[in-house]
Amino acid sequence: MTEPTFDPPKQVDVRLLTHVVYGLFALGLLTWVFAAATVAAIVIIYVKRADVAGTVYATHFNWLSHTFWWALLWMIVSLLATYIFIGYLGLVATTVWALYRVTKGWLALIEFKTP
């Protein structure tokens, strides 16, 4: 009796992968409990960067990675500023800014545009 063979897909659907990355990023931003989802999105972005090179999806990956690193910087600055009671405003502003960028990018992806 022969064993069944498994043929893995030849290429990952990068459009679907980009939607997954946006979804993970949004989940992490909206819930804070699942902040690891945002980290998972960034890991996927850096692991799959070569697969999307030269495509429109590369601009989406760059958009999200820039959003992540800037948001992380401003979250850290805001957390440090909570000791003088102005950091809470910075945390809210950074979250709103990151959500805006994720929404703008995701809508551009749906419309087959670049962010």
Helices and strands as residue ranges (DSSP letters): H 14-31, H 35-52, H 56-81, G 82-84, H 87-110
